[in-house]
Amino acid sequence: MASLAEPPTHVSLSSWERFEALYRASRDDIYAYVATLLRDRAAAEDVTSATFERAYRKRRTFDRRRGEERAWLFGIARNAALDELRRRRRLARLATDPVETDLVEDDAEVALRRTALRAALAQLPARDRELVALKFHAGLTNAELAGVLGVSESAVGTRIHRVVEKLRKACNEP
C-alpha cells in the first residue's frame, strides 16, 4: 500500500486530503478491529469515530520515523477501545455478543467451522483476541503489530504462532 502521507510529486495534497485518504483506506479495518475487541457494534461505531477524531486532532504529531500511518492509527484505535472497556468496567455492565445477521445460508460444514472458530476465539484471553483482530481483521504486518503493541517483531511472530496453534487445537477438538 502506498504511503498516504506522501502525495505524488505532481500533486500536492492538503493535510485534510491526506487525512481523508487515510480515513477511506482504514475505516473498515479499524471498525472490524474495534468490533472484535468490544463485541458490540454500536460501541465499535462510537470508538471508530473517536479514533478518527483523535487522529485528526493529533495528525501533526505523527512521526514517520516511528512507523506507518496505519500502525499509528491502530494504536489510537487500541487506546480508544481500551478506554471504552475501562469505562464499561467502571459502570459494571456486561456486554453481550452481537447477533450475527450477515450469515446467510452457509452450507452446514462452513457454518460448523465458523461456530467452532467463534467458540475458540471466545475462550482466548483478551490479549490473544486483540492480536488476532489486529493481524487477521485489520491486516497489519508483524512490523506494524510490533509498533502498535510496543514489542519486537519477533515477539509478535511468536505470539501469533502460539495463538494460531491454540485456535487450531480448539477447533479440531471433538
N, C-alpha and C positions, 0 to 999 in steps of 0.2 A: 504494500500500500504506500503510495507516495505520501510524503510529508505534507500535512495540511497547512503548516505554518510557513512553508517556503513556497510562495507563488512562482509560477513560471516567470522567466526573466522578461518576457514580452508583456506580461500582465501584472499590474500592481494592485493587489487586493488590499482592501482596508482591513483593519483589525476586526470589524464586525463581520465582514465577508469570510474571513478565515475562521472565525468562531462559528459562523453559520454552517460552513462546510464541515467542521469538526462535529457539530451537533447532528447534522444529517447523516454523517457516516457512523456515528456512535450511539445514537439514541436507542435503537432497538436492542443492541447488545448490552447497554447499561441497564435498560429495563429488565431484560431477561436475567441478568446477574442479580440485580436487587430483588426481583421477584423470587428467585431461588433462595436467597438469604432470608427474606421476610415471610415467605409463604402466604402472602396477602397481596392481591392485585391492586387494590385501592391504595394501600400504603406504599407499594412499589411505584405507583404513578407519582405520588407525592414526593417520595425520596428521589426519583429520577428528575423531577422538576427542580427540587432543591439542589441536586448535584450540578445541574447546568447553571442555576443561579449563582452558586458558589464559584463555579469555574469561570463564569463571566466576570464576576467581581475580582477574582484573583488572576485573571489571564495575564496580567503584566508581571506576575511573579514566576511564571513558567520559565524554567531554565533548561534549554535543550541539552546541556551537558549532563543533566541528571537523568535523561531518558526521553522517551517519545511522549507525544501529547496524549495518546490513548491510555498509556500506563498512568500518566498523571491524572487523567480524568477518572480512571477506575479507582485510583487511590482516594479521590474525593468521594466517589460513589460509596466506596467501602466505609469511609468515615461517616458519611451521612446515614448509611444503613445501620451501622453500629450505634449511632446516636438514637435512631428510631428504636432499636432493640432495647437500649438502656431506658428510654422513655417508657416503653411498654412494661419493663420490669418495675419501674417506679410506680406505674399505675396498676400493676399486678393483674394485667389482663392476659389471657391466653389466646394466642392467635390460632385459628383453625386453618387447615389446608383448604385452599380454594377449590371449588368444584371444577373439574376439567370438563369444559363444554366443547372443546375443539377436537375431541377424539370422535371421529366419525367412522363407525362401522369398520374398524380394522379387522383383519382376519384374526381368528382365535389365537394363533400362535404368537403373533406380534403383540396382541393385547396382553397375553400372559407374560411375555418378556418385559413389556413396559411396566406391568404391575409389579413384577419381581424387582425390576430396577428401582422403581419408586420406593418400594419397601426397603430395599437395601440402602438407598440414599437416606431414607428417614432414620435408619439405625446408625448412620455415621455421626461422629461428633461434629459440631458446628464448624470447627476449623477445617475439617476434611470436606464438608459440603461446600464451604466457601471456595476451596481450592478447585473442586470440580466445576463450580459455577464459573469461576474466572477462566479456567482452561478450556472447557468444552462449550459453555454457553456464550461466553464473551469472546472466545477465540484468541486469548492472549498467548504470546510466546512465553517460553520459560524465562527469557531475559526480562520481558515486561512484567511477568509474575514476580520475579525477584525484586524488581523495583517497587511494586505495589505492596508486597508483603515484608519488605525490608530484610530479606535473607539472600544467600548466594544462589546463583543459577543452578549449581549442582545440588544444593539442598532442595530446591524446587523440584528438580527432576526426580530425586529420591522420594520425596513426599508424594508426587503424582504416581509414581510406580507403585508405591505401597497402597495408596488409596484405590487404584485400579485393581490391584490384586484382591483387596478386601471386597470390592464390589463383585468381581468375578467369582470369588468363592461364595459370597452370599447369594448370588443369582443362580449358581449351579447346585446349591443345596436342595435336597428334595423337600 
